[in-house]
Amino acid sequence: MDNFPPSISSSSDDNDFDEDLILYTLLSVARDMVRERGESSNIEKKHRKWINRDREAANERLVRDYFVVDCLYDLSKFEERFRISRNLFLRTARDLARNYEFFQLRWDARGKRGFTTIQKCTATLRQLAYGIAADASDEYLKMSERTGRECTYLIL
């Protein structure tokens, strides 16, 4: 009982003692957890791993595959894969960029170009149309799971 404050060890009422003991125990455990987190965070700071996904090349490939005059895939293939017409897709992308800053092309703090409106809309449509996971956009669009998830959450 030498670890307990004097008010707890000298408590005369059993109920008060039990409540004080529980409160003191919880505070001790919480203090120990905070102390452990503080010590471990100083030793093992975890930083997000940055992956160079080359989003510019992914955008060029997407545009070359579906949106230029002599694109790799024709309109019927576009409609089959996106489940909407290309004109409707482009109108939707334009409206999203007008109404949501997130869907606009921006540059990050390092001066690197972000994802284009078309890339973000493609990720969103694929998640909604096919029910794919957000991290599936990494292979073709070179988009992280977090960004893919944000694209979809913003329009829902």
Phi and psi in degrees as GROMACS dihedral restraints (atoms count N, CA, C in turn):
[ dihedral_restraints ]
;  ai    aj    ak    al  type     phi  dphi    fc
    3     4     5     6     1   -72.4    20    10
    4     5     6     7     1   -14.9    20    10
    6     7     8     9     1   -81.8    20    10
    7     8     9    10     1   -15.2    20    10
    9    10    11    12     1   -84.8    20    10
   10    11    12    13     1   147.9    20    10
   12    13    14    15     1   -64.2    20    10
   13    14    15    16     1   155.3    20    10
   15    16    17    18     1   -56.4    20    10
   16    17    18    19     1   -33.6    20    10
   18    19    20    21     1   -65.3    20    10
   19    20    21    22     1   -31.3    20    10
   21    22    23    24     1   -77.6    20    10
   22    23    24    25     1   -45.3    20    10
   24    25    26    27     1   -70.6    20    10
   25    26    27    28     1   -22.4    20    10
   27    28    29    30     1  -101.3    20    10
   28    29    30    31     1    12.7    20    10
   30    31    32    33     1   -66.2    20    10
   31    32    33    34     1   134.0    20    10
   33    34    35    36     1   -91.1    20    10
   34    35    36    37     1   -33.5    20    10
   36    37    38    39     1   -87.9    20    10
   37    38    39    40     1   131.7    20    10
   39    40    41    42     1   -63.4    20    10
   40    41    42    43     1   -40.4    20    10
   42    43    44    45     1   -64.8    20    10
   43    44    45    46     1   -42.2    20    10
   45    46    47    48     1   -63.2    20    10
   46    47    48    49     1   -39.3    20    10
   48    49    50    51     1   -63.0    20    10
   49    50    51    52     1   -45.2    20    10
   51    52    53    54     1   -62.1    20    10
   52    53    54    55     1   -44.1    20    10
   54    55    56    57     1   -65.5    20    10
   55    56    57    58     1   -43.0    20    10
   57    58    59    60     1   -64.4    20    10
   58    59    60    61     1   -40.6    20    10
   60    61    62    63     1   -63.7    20    10
   61    62    63    64     1   -44.2    20    10
   63    64    65    66     1   -63.0    20    10
   64    65    66    67     1   -46.2    20    10
   66    67    68    69     1   -61.1    20    10
   67    68    69    70     1   -45.9    20    10
   69    70    71    72     1   -63.3    20    10
   70    71    72    73     1   -41.0    20    10
   72    73    74    75     1   -63.3    20    10
   73    74    75    76     1   -45.2    20    10
   75    76    77    78     1   -61.8    20    10
   76    77    78    79     1   -42.7    20    10
   78    79    80    81     1   -64.3    20    10
   79    80    81    82     1   -38.8    20    10
   81    82    83    84     1   -64.9    20    10
   82    83    84    85     1   -44.3    20    10
   84    85    86    87     1   -63.4    20    10
   85    86    87    88     1   -44.2    20    10
   87    88    89    90     1   -62.6    20    10
   88    89    90    91     1   -42.5    20    10
   90    91    92    93     1   -62.2    20    10
   91    92    93    94     1   -42.3    20    10
   93    94    95    96     1   -64.2    20    10
   94    95    96    97     1   -40.2    20    10
   96    97    98    99     1   -64.6    20    10
   97    98    99   100     1   -42.6    20    10
   99   100   101   102     1   -63.7    20    10
  100   101   102   103     1   -42.0    20    10
  102   103   104   105     1   -62.4    20    10
  103   104   105   106     1   -43.7    20    10
  105   106   107   108     1   -63.3    20    10
  106   107   108   109     1   -42.1    20    10
  108   109   110   111     1   -63.7    20    10
  109   110   111   112     1   -41.3    20    10
  111   112   113   114     1   -64.0    20    10
  112   113   114   115     1   -42.0    20    10
  114   115   116   117     1   -68.9    20    10
  115   116   117   118     1   -43.0    20    10
  117   118   119   120     1   -71.3    20    10
  118   119   120   121     1   -32.1    20    10
  120   121   122   123     1   -71.0    20    10
  121   122   123   124     1   -27.5    20    10
  123   124   125   126     1   -73.8    20    10
  124   125   126   127     1   -31.4    20    10
  126   127   128   129     1   -84.7    20    10
  127   128   129   130     1   -48.6    20    10
  129   130   131   132     1  -117.1    20    10
  130   131   132   133     1    68.3    20    10
  132   133   134   135     1   -68.6    20    10
  133   134   135   136     1   125.1    20    10
  135   136   137   138     1   -97.5    20    10
  136   137   138   139     1   122.8    20    10
  138   139   140   141     1  -107.6    20    10
  139   140   141   142     1   149.8    20    10
  141   142   143   144     1   -65.9    20    10
  142   143   144   145     1   134.8    20    10
  144   145   146   147     1   -79.6    20    10
  145   146   147   148     1   126.1    20    10
  147   148   149   150     1   -93.7    20    10
  148   149   150   151     1   129.4    20    10
  150   151   152   153     1  -115.8    20    10
  151   152   153   154     1   126.5    20    10
  153   154   155   156     1   -78.8    20    10
  154   155   156   157     1   100.3    20    10
  156   157   158   159     1   -90.0    20    10
  157   158   159   160     1    -8.5    20    10
  159   160   161   162     1    56.0    20    10
  160   161   162   163     1    62.4    20    10
  162   163   164   165     1   -66.0    20    10
  163   164   165   166     1   -26.8    20    10
  165   166   167   168     1   -65.7    20    10
  166   167   168   169     1   -43.2    20    10
  168   169   170   171     1   -66.0    20    10
  169   170   171   172     1   -36.5    20    10
  171   172   173   174     1   -65.0    20    10
  172   173   174   175     1   -39.0    20    10
  174   175   176   177     1   -65.6    20    10
  175   176   177   178     1   -43.6    20    10
  177   178   179   180     1   -60.9    20    10
  178   179   180   181     1   -40.9    20    10
  180   181   182   183     1   -65.4    20    10
  181   182   183   184     1   -43.0    20    10
  183   184   185   186     1   -61.6    20    10
  184   185   186   187     1   -46.0    20    10
  186   187   188   189     1   -64.5    20    10
  187   188   189   190     1   -44.6    20    10
  189   190   191   192     1   -64.5    20    10
  190   191   192   193     1   -35.3    20    10
  192   193   194   195     1   -73.6    20    10
  193   194   195   196     1   -36.0    20    10
  195   196   197   198     1  -128.4    20    10
  196   197   198   199     1   -19.6    20    10
  198   199   200   201     1  -119.9    20    10
  199   200   201   202     1   -12.1    20    10
  201   202   203   204     1   -85.1    20    10
  202   203   204   205     1   170.8    20    10
  204   205   206   207     1   -59.6    20    10
  205   206   207   208     1   -51.7    20    10
  207   208   209   210     1   -99.6    20    10
  208   209   210   211     1    58.7    20    10
  210   211   212   213     1   -71.7    20    10
  211   212   213   214     1   159.8    20    10
  213   214   215   216     1   -63.9    20    10
  214   215   216   217     1   -42.1    20    10
  216   217   218   219     1  -108.7    20    10
  217   218   219   220     1   136.7    20    10
  219   220   221   222     1   -79.4    20    10
  220   221   222   223     1   179.7    20    10
  222   223   224   225     1   -61.0    20    10
  223   224   225   226     1   -37.4    20    10
  225   226   227   228     1   -66.0    20    10
  226   227   228   229     1   -37.6    20    10
  228   229   230   231     1   -68.5    20    10
  229   230   231   232     1   -37.2    20    10
  231   232   233   234     1   -59.7    20    10
  232   233   234   235     1   -49.7    20    10
  234   235   236   237     1   -64.0    20    10
  235   236   237   238     1   -35.0    20    10
  237   238   239   240     1   -66.3    20    10
  238   239   240   241     1   -41.1    20    10
  240   241   242   243     1   -83.6    20    10
  241   242   243   244     1   -35.8    20    10
  243   244   245   246     1   -96.7    20    10
  244   245   246   247     1   -14.2    20    10
  246   247   248   249     1    67.4    20    10
  247   248   249   250     1    14.6    20    10
  249   250   251   252     1  -145.3    20    10
  250   251   252   253     1   167.2    20    10
  252   253   254   255     1   -74.1    20    10
  253   254   255   256     1   158.5    20    10
  255   256   257   258     1   -65.5    20    10
  256   257   258   259     1   -38.1    20    10
  258   259   260   261     1   -61.9    20    10
  259   260   261   262     1   -44.2    20    10
  261   262   263   264     1   -63.9    20    10
  262   263   264   265     1   -40.3    20    10
  264   265   266   267     1   -59.6    20    10
  265   266   267   268     1   -47.2    20    10
  267   268   269   270     1   -66.6    20    10
  268   269   270   271     1   -37.8    20    10
  270   271   272   273     1   -65.3    20    10
  271   272   273   274     1   -41.9    20    10
  273   274   275   276     1   -63.4    20    10
  274   275   276   277     1   -43.7    20    10
  276   277   278   279     1   -62.1    20    10
  277   278   279   280     1   -42.0    20    10
  279   280   281   282     1   -63.7    20    10
  280   281   282   283     1   -43.5    20    10
  282   283   284   285     1   -66.5    20    10
  283   284   285   286     1   -39.0    20    10
  285   286   287   288     1   -63.7    20    10
  286   287   288   289     1   -40.6    20    10
  288   289   290   291     1   -66.6    20    10
  289   290   291   292     1   -33.8    20    10
  291   292   293   294     1   -70.2    20    10
  292   293   294   295     1   -37.5    20    10
  294   295   296   297     1   -97.4    20    10
  295   296   297   298     1   -19.1    20    10
  297   298   299   300     1  -130.1    20    10
  298   299   300   301     1   120.9    20    10
  300   301   302   303     1   -60.1    20    10
  301   302   303   304     1   -32.4    20    10
  303   304   305   306     1   -57.1    20    10
  304   305   306   307     1   -35.7    20    10
  306   307   308   309     1   -83.8    20    10
  307   308   309   310     1    -0.4    20    10
  309   310   311   312     1   -86.5    20    10
  310   311   312   313     1   151.8    20    10
  312   313   314   315     1   -70.0    20    10
  313   314   315   316     1   125.8    20    10
  315   316   317   318     1  -133.9    20    10
  316   317   318   319     1   165.5    20    10
  318   319   320   321     1  -111.1    20    10
  319   320   321   322     1   144.3    20    10
  321   322   323   324     1   -85.2    20    10
  322   323   324   325     1  -175.7    20    10
  324   325   326   327     1   -65.2    20    10
  325   326   327   328     1   -23.3    20    10
  327   328   329   330     1   -86.4    20    10
  328   329   330   331     1    -2.0    20    10
  330   331   332   333     1    85.3    20    10
  331   332   333   334     1    11.1    20    10
  333   334   335   336     1   -87.8    20    10
  334   335   336   337     1   142.5    20    10
  336   337   338   339     1   -70.0    20    10
  337   338   339   340     1   138.6    20    10
  339   340   341   342     1   -84.6    20    10
  340   341   342   343     1  -166.3    20    10
  342   343   344   345     1   -76.4    20    10
  343   344   345   346     1   145.4    20    10
  345   346   347   348     1   -78.9    20    10
  346   347   348   349     1   166.5    20    10
  348   349   350   351     1   -58.8    20    10
  349   350   351   352     1   -41.2    20    10
  351   352   353   354     1   -64.0    20    10
  352   353   354   355     1   -41.0    20    10
  354   355   356   357     1   -62.8    20    10
  355   356   357   358     1   -44.8    20    10
  357   358   359   360     1   -67.2    20    10
  358   359   360   361     1   -40.3    20    10
  360   361   362   363     1   -67.6    20    10
  361   362   363   364     1   -37.6    20    10
  363   364   365   366     1   -62.6    20    10
  364   365   366   367     1   -44.8    20    10
  366   367   368   369     1   -60.8    20    10
  367   368   369   370     1   -43.2    20    10
  369   370   371   372     1   -63.7    20    10
  370   371   372   373     1   -48.9    20    10
  372   373   374   375     1   -63.2    20    10
  373   374   375   376     1   -38.6    20    10
  375   376   377   378     1   -66.8    20    10
  376   377   378   379     1   -36.8    20    10
  378   379   380   381     1   -67.1    20    10
  379   380   381   382     1   -40.6    20    10
  381   382   383   384     1   -77.0    20    10
  382   383   384   385     1   -41.4    20    10
  384   385   386   387     1   -74.2    20    10
  385   386   387   388     1   -42.0    20    10
  387   388   389   390     1  -103.7    20    10
  388   389   390   391     1   -12.8    20    10
  390   391   392   393     1    71.5    20    10
  391   392   393   394     1    27.8    20    10
  393   394   395   396     1   -77.5    20    10
  394   395   396   397     1   160.3    20    10
  396   397   398   399     1   -73.6    20    10
  397   398   399   400     1   156.6    20    10
  399   400   401   402     1   -62.7    20    10
  400   401   402   403     1   -32.0    20    10
  402   403   404   405     1   -78.1    20    10
  403   404   405   406     1    -7.2    20    10
  405   406   407   408     1   -71.0    20    10
  406   407   408   409     1   -15.9    20    10
  408   409   410   411     1   -74.0    20    10
  409   410   411   412     1   -10.2    20    10
  411   412   413   414     1   -67.2    20    10
  412   413   414   415     1   -36.7    20    10
  414   415   416   417     1   -68.3    20    10
  415   416   417   418     1   -47.2    20    10
  417   418   419   420     1   -96.6    20    10
  418   419   420   421     1   -44.0    20    10
  420   421   422   423     1   -91.2    20    10
  421   422   423   424     1   -10.3    20    10
  423   424   425   426     1    58.1    20    10
  424   425   426   427     1    44.2    20    10
  426   427   428   429     1  -114.9    20    10
  427   428   429   430     1   134.7    20    10
  429   430   431   432     1   -68.3    20    10
  430   431   432   433     1   162.0    20    10
  432   433   434   435     1   -60.2    20    10
  433   434   435   436     1   -41.5    20    10
  435   436   437   438     1   -61.7    20    10
  436   437   438   439     1   -46.9    20    10
  438   439   440   441     1   -65.3    20    10
  439   440   441   442     1   -41.9    20    10
  441   442   443   444     1   -60.9    20    10
  442   443   444   445     1   -39.7    20    10
  444   445   446   447     1   -67.3    20    10
  445   446   447   448     1   -41.8    20    10
  447   448   449   450     1   -63.1    20    10
  448   449   450   451     1   -38.0    20    10
  450   451   452   453     1   -57.4    20    10
  451   452   453   454     1   -46.3    20    10
  453   454   455   456     1   -74.2    20    10
  454   455   456   457     1   -41.3    20    10
  456   457   458   459     1   -64.0    20    10
  457   458   459   460     1   -33.0    20    10
  459   460   461   462     1   -66.7    20    10
  460   461   462   463     1   -30.3    20    10
  462   463   464   465     1   -97.0    20    10
  463   464   465   466     1    -9.5    20    10
